[in-house]
Amino acid sequence: MDEQRARGGPPQRWRHGPASWDRWEGREPRWPWRSTVLVTVFVLAGSHLAAHGQQGERAELDLFARVLLLVAGGLLLWRKRYPVAVVFGTAAAVMVYLGAGYPYGPVLFTVALACFSAVVAGHPRAAWTAMGMLWAGHVLVTHWLFTWLPPSGDSAVSWGEEIVVATWVVAIAAVSELFRVRREQWARERAERAEAARRRADEERLRIARELHDVLAHSISVINVQAGVGLALLDTDPEQARSALITIKDQSKEALGEVRQVLDTLRASDAAPRAPAPGLDRLPELVEQAASAGLTVDVEGEPPRLGPGTDLAAFRIVQEALTNVVRHSGSRHARVYLALDAGVLRLRVDDDGPATGADAGGSGNGLTGMRERAAALGGTLEAGPRPDGGFRVLAVLPLPASAGPSAGPKQEDR
């Protein structure tokens, strides 16, 4: 709200409707006891005062008149649950009241409120019909039936006054319709805001899932391989087993640090990250970690200077591709190609296979995460078996205009 005021806009509750509507949206309508009692008391008191001002012109208020006033006011208690029945009921009660020659007064307010409730509830035709019938009945009484109805000696009402009454009827219906349209607009805006919030939450959840998957899958794969090496060499080559344990310790420490960074982002989304996001400048670390897992990686091309988002996506794609080679390929050799081509960065990771299980190129989540990262930047990612054996991951990521010069000679896709 403060932000809205700082920008000069209206408070949030008035831009999208009163806050109480959000709490009661979709619930059964409440009984409007207080407003009904206040309106009924106002109508009774106002009609009593009007009777004093119209003595000799209209019939005096009697028990029947007060019953009609109570009926017209009391029906408003059901206006949220049965708006159509209430608007016709109040119009009929007021018509009988006026036809009996009782004083004009705030009794017409009950019809206006019932009409307003019916229009807002989505029944404008019923409201217009009830108001039209009331006006037509009033015209019939004041221009033709007044000689047979009380009070005695009454005269016809001028057509100018009837036009004024008709104008008020139209104004009440028009204001009610305007309020209904505005309320529906507020409801749509609230629904759009809720949908946008859900969409942002889903996107953030997917982003965090990708980060955790990439971090944990890579580190745990290296740890798994090194644990196997350590167990195999524990008795025959203790030094090599010791080296494997050191690698496990380093990998687990790095994985914990990156997971902690992701969790810190969850706890305080506005806080600055404690460490910079990884990028292709850490490619040598990936190569070294892959080597510790028994995978030789050849890198061709130098990475350009990239924006943080593109740099992180490129790093994670290479990381996940190498992790899949370690986990799912029988090859102990992989190749990473980096090339610039017409304003896009091409990343290609190849291995010679063969696959060691059903998940030849990696798990569904890993491939899905890589495709989502590429698509989020407007790029593409293809992954599948190579014609000559092995597996290939090819990502094409668009580069901003400020990207660095060349990433080395372009390598032909093989």
N, C-alpha and C positions, 0 to 999 in steps of 0.2 A: 504494500500500500504506500509506503514511504517512497518507493521507487516511482510509483505512478504519480505521486504528487510532485516529485522532483522533475519529472518530465512534463508536467503541466497537464496531465491527463486526468480524467475523472477517477474517483476511487474505484477499486476493483469491484466492490459489491454492487455499485450502480452500473458498471459496464456490463456485468453479466447477471444482473438481478439481485434482489436481496439475498443475503446469506442463508436466511431461514428456509428459502425454497430448496436449497441443496439438501437440507436435513430432512425435509418432508417429501422430496421428490420420490414418486413411486409408492408412497404409503397411502393407506385409506384416509380420505378427507376427515378432518377433525370436526367436531360439533362446535359451531361458532356461538357458544352460549353468551359470552360477554357482549359481543357486538349486537346480537339479537335483542338482548334485554335493553341495551342502551337505545337502540333504534325504536323499540316498542314504547319505552318510556317517553322518548322524544316525540313520537307521533301522538301519543295520548295527551301529553302536556301541550304540545303545539296546537292540536285540534281544539282543545279546551279554550286556549287563548283566542284562536281564530273564531270560535263560536261567539265569543263576546264582541269581537269586532264586526261580525256579520249578523247581529241580531236584527230581526225583522226582514232580512233578505233571504236567509236560509233557515231550514228547519233546525230546531234545537237538538242538541245531543241528548239522546236517551240511551236506555240499556242496549237496544239493538245496535245503535251506532257504535257504542263502545265495544260490543262484541265483534263487530266488523273490523274495528281498528285493531283489536287484539288478534283476530285471525290473520289480517294482512301482515302484522308485525311478527306473529308467532311462526308463520310459515317460513320465514327467513332462516329458521333454525335448520331446515333441511336443504338450504339452497346449494350447498356443496355436494350433497349426495344425490339429490333429485332436482337439478336446476330447471329442467323443462316443466315438471309438474308444479314447481314453486312459482315460476314466472306466470303460468296460466292461472294458478290459484290466487296469487296476489292481484292480478289484473281483474279477475272476476269479483273478488271481494271489494276492490276499489270501485268497480263499475256499479255494483249494488249500492255502495255507500253514496256515490255521486247521484245515482238515479233516484235514491230516496230523498234527495234534496238537502243532505247534510252539508255543513260548511266546508268550503275549500280549505286546505291546509297541508301539513306535511305528510298526509297519507299517501300522496303521490310519490314520496321519497321511497316507500317500500317497493313500489313497482320499478322505480329506477334502479334500486339495489338488486332486485331480483333479475332484471334485464341484464345488468352488468355481470352478475354471476353466471347467467346462462351463456352469454357471449364468450366470456373468458373460458368457460368450460368446453367451448367448441360447439355451441348450439345457437348460432346467430339467427338461423331461420325461425326457430321457435320464439326467440326474443322479439324479432321483428313482427312476427305474426301476433303475439300477445299484445304488443304495444299498438299495432295497427287496429286490432279489435277493440282495445280500450278507447282509442281516439275515435273510431267509427261509432262506438256506442255513445261516447260523449256527444258527438255531433247529432246523433239521432235524438238523444234526450233533450239537448239544449235548443234544437230547432224544430222538432215536430212533436215530441211526447211531453214537453214541459207543461202543456195545458192540462193534462190528465194526472201529472205527478206532482207531489209536494215539492216546495211550499206553494200555497195558493197565491195567485196574483203574480207568479213568476213570468218573466219575459224572455224572449229569445236572446241568445248571446250573439254579438256581432261576429261576422266572418273574420274580421281583423284579429279578434282574440283567438279564434280557432286556428288561424295561421300561426300565431305565437305559440299556441300549445303544440301544434304539429312540428314547429321548429325545435321546440325543446325535446320532443320525442326523437326526432332525427339526431339531434346533438347527443343525447344520452346514448343512443345506439352506436353512433359514430365513435364516440370516446371509448365505449366498451370494446368495439372492434379494434381500434388503435391499440388499446392496452393488450388485447389478446394477441395481436400480431407481434407486439414488442415482447410479450412474455414468451411466445414461441421462439423468437429470435434469441432471447436470453438462454432458453433451454438448449437450442442448437449450439450456441457458443460454449455453454458448460459441457455439453457432450463432446464437442471438438477438443476442448481443453483436456478433458479426461482421456480422450483417445490419444491425443498428442503426448500426454504424460505416460500413458501405458506404452506407447511406441518408443519413447525415449528410454523407459525402463527396460524394455525388451532389447533395444540396441545396446544399452550399457551392459546388460546381462550377457549378451552374446559376445561383446568385446572382452569382458572379463573371462568368460569361458574359453575364448580363443587364447588369451594370454596365459591362463593357467595351464591349458592343454599343451601349448608350445613349450612353456618353461619346464613343466613336469615331465612331459614325454621325452624330451631331449635328455634332461639330466638323469632321469631314472633309467633310460636306455643305456647310457654310459655307465651308470652305477651297476646295472645288471650285468653288463659285459665284464666289467672289472671285478665284480664279485665272483663271477665264474672263473676268471683267470686266477684270482687269488686262491680260490678253493683248489683249483687244479694244481697250482704250483706251491701250495703251502708246505708240502713235505720235501719236494724235490728242489725247489728254487726259492728259498725264503726271501731273498732280496727282491726278486721279481714280484712276489706276493706282497711284500711291503710297499713296493711302488704302486701296485694296484690299489692297496688300501689308502694310500695318500691321495690317489686320484679320486677315489670314492669320497674321501673327506672333503676335498676341494669342490667337487661337483655338488655335493649335498649342501655345502656352505653357500655356493653361488645360487643354487636353486632356492634355498631358504630366503636369501636376500631378495631375489626377484619376486617370490611369492609375497614376502612382507611388503614390498613396494606396491603390489597390486592391492593388497588388503588395506594399506594406508590410504590408497585412493578411494576405497569404498567407505572408510570411516570419515574422511574429510575430503569431499570431492573438490573443494575450493583451494585446498592447500597445495603448494608447489611440491612436485616430486623431490624426494631426497637425493635421487641420483638420476642422471640423464637417461632417457630411453635408449636402448641398444640400437645400433645401426650397422651398416655394412663396414664401418671402420673396425668392427670387432670380428670380421670374417676370419682373420688369422687365429683367433681364439677358437672359433668353430672348427677350423681345420685341425688345430692341436687337440681339441677334445675328441674329434672323430678319430685321430691317430691313436689316442689312448684307448679307444674302443676297438682298435684293429682295422680301421678304415683309412686308406690312403686317399687323399683328396687333392686333385690338381685344380688350380684356379687360373683362369685365363681372363684378362681384362682387369682394369682398375675401376673401382666404383666412382661415379661422379659425386659432386656435392648435391645432396638431396635435402628436401624439407623433412622435418621430424616425422610426419606421418608416413611419407613414402619410404623414408629410410628404415623406420621400424617395420613396415610391412615387408620390404625386401629382405631384411634380416630374418624375420620370422619364417618367411617362405623358404629361404635357403636352409634355415635351422630345421624346420619340419621335414624338408625333403631329405636331408642327410640323416635325420633320425629314422626315417622310414627305410633308408638303405641299410642302416645298422640293424634294424629290427626285422625287416622282412625280405632282405635280399641276400643271396648267397655270395654276391660279389664283395670283394674287399677293396674295391677301387671305384672311385666316383670322380666325376668331372663337373666343375662349376664354371659356367661361361657368363660373362658380363659384357654387354655391348649396348651402345647407343645407336638408335636408328630412328631418324625423323622425329625427334622429340619424345621418344619413348625409351624406357630402359627394358632391355630383354634379359631375363634371368633364365638360365637353363641348367638343370641338374640331371646328369645321366649316370646310370650305372649299367653294368654288363650282365647283371642277373646271375643265375636264375632266381626266381622267387622261392622262398623257403616255406611258404604257407599259402592259405587261401587269400589272405590280404596282401596281394602282390605289391601294390604300390603304397600300402599303408592303410590305416584304419579309416573308416568313413568320416569320422570326426575331423581327423587331420586334414584330409583332402577338402572337406567342406570348409574348414577354417581358412585354408589357403585361398580357396575361391572367393570366400567372403571378403578377405583382406584385399584381394585384387579388385573385386567388384566395387568395394567402397571407394576406391581411388579412380574409378572409371576405367579400369583395366580388365584384362582377361587372364585366365589360367587354364591350361590344358595339362592333363596328366593321363598317362596310359602307357601300355607296352610299346617298345620300339620294334620296328619291322625286323631288325637284325638281332633281336634279343635284348633283354634288360628292360629298364623302365626309364621314362623321361617325364620331367616336370618342366613346363615352359610357361613362364609368366611374362606378360607384357604390361608394364606400368607406365602411364603417362607422366612426363616430367614437367615441373613448372618452368617458366621462361628463365628463371634464375639458376637453373641447374648448371653444374660445372661443365667444363669442356668435354673432352672425350673420355670414354671409359675404355679406350683401347680399340684395336681393330675389331670390326664386327666379325663374329664367327658364324659361319654358315650352319644352319640347322642340319644336323645329320640324323 
